[in-house]
Amino acid sequence: MTSVADGGPVLEAAGLTVHYPVHRGPIGGRVVHALDDVTLTLHPGRIVAVVGESGSGKSTLARVLAMAQQPTAGSVRLSGQEVRLRSRRARREYASRVQLVLQDPFSSLNPLHRVRYLLARPLALHAGVRAEAELDRRIRGLLERVALTPAERFIDAYPHELSGGQRQRVAIARALAVRPDVILGDELVSMLDVSMRLEILNLLSGLRDEERLAMLYITHDIAAARYFTDEIAVMYAGEIVEYGPSEPVTQAPAHPYTKLLIGSSPDPGREPALDGDDDDLGEPPDLVAPPAGCRFHPRCPFVMAHCRVSAPPRVDVDAGRWARCWLLVDEVEPTPRQTT
């Protein structure tokens, strides 16, 4: 078995599938295909971004990796060992290594408690730090690590007394309090203004380099993902359709959906990424009854007949990059989608 010390992954999603049962209405007994056979690895000192539209399964993946939700099939592996949390102690030990930071820091921080308490709680529970002087020293150190200085200004503040960016820094500091190996960030900057976004992204980039943390960064903004992540996984309708190093994925995307995401991100100097008709790409599919074949085919400008009946295989594009698209397999000249 490859260990983290040998350069192996610290956290793995192995064939994760999540289906939510539909209990009511005329479609009772069917399921929502939130995730289907998702495999992903997180390595120390590297950030993997998961990008896609709302409803593509990104947050479900984060919850399963945090073991806040059980998968329908597949497994989560920590340092090569399958995770089975059968006791409260096991859950606490897992949480001390894998921390989830949520999108909205105001709702994730208890408004009744000061920053001091919010950071002291994980230190006491996971690190066994209870001496007042040591707690104070550790709390101040955490605030300094996330650039909330001077610590005296923030340590006794309530969440409502802080800005959105400062609250998110407190949430990150709380995650760091347990000295985790992995941080899972779910839309960490989507509720912040542009200047605060850049500060938080720079903070996370520094933690990756200085602390050798493995990170999963979930976002709908592929431009931000390119800015500071090492790899990008493009998710569509519960499946990963393209994966690889951030630069080639964003500069020379292989999958039409990746091109669509890049084309929809704001950049006035860039030509449209798709050669087809961008204005009539339709809506994401119904995950209770996902399309047969390639799930992207109802929206794809290059759809071919067999895209509608057969799911595309995984194809290696170049070093460390792969995608699932029939355009990468067949020599058939694609026919642009006809619109009416």
Number of C-alpha atoms within 10 A of each C-alpha: 8 11 13 15 10 8 10 16 20 24 28 21 21 17 16 23 24 24 18 14 14 14 11 9 7 8 11 10 10 15 16 16 21 21 27 19 15 20 16 19 16 22 22 21 18 20 26 26 28 30 27 24 16 13 17 25 24 30 21 20 27 23 16 18 26 22 19 13 13 16 21 13 14 16 21 25 17 21 19 16 14 14 17 13 13 8 9 9 10 13 16 14 14 18 20 21 19 24 24 22 22 20 21 19 22 17 10 14 20 15 14 11 13 18 24 18 17 22 26 20 17 18 22 15 13 15 14 11 16 14 9 10 9 12 20 16 10 17 23 20 17 22 24 14 17 21 17 20 14 11 15 11 9 20 21 13 14 19 25 14 12 15 13 19 20 19 22 28 23 26 26 26 24 24 24 25 23 21 19 17 23 30 26 25 22 23 20 23 25 14 15 17 11 10 9 17 17 15 15 21 18 14 16 23 20 15 18 20 13 10 15 15 25 26 29 28 24 26 24 21 20 23 18 17 25 19 14 18 23 17 24 27 27 26 24 24 25 26 23 26 26 26 28 23 18 24 16 17 25 19 11 11 22 22 22 23 23 27 19 17 21 22 16 15 14 10 11 7 6 10 9 15 17 18 12 16 13 16 6 13 16 10 8 17 18 13 18 16 11 16 17 14 15 22 25 25 24 18 18 24 23 19 21 18 11 13 21 16 14 13 18 19 14 16 16 15 16 10 9 10 19 22 26 22 23 23 20 17 12 9 8 9 9 14 12 14 17 10 8 3
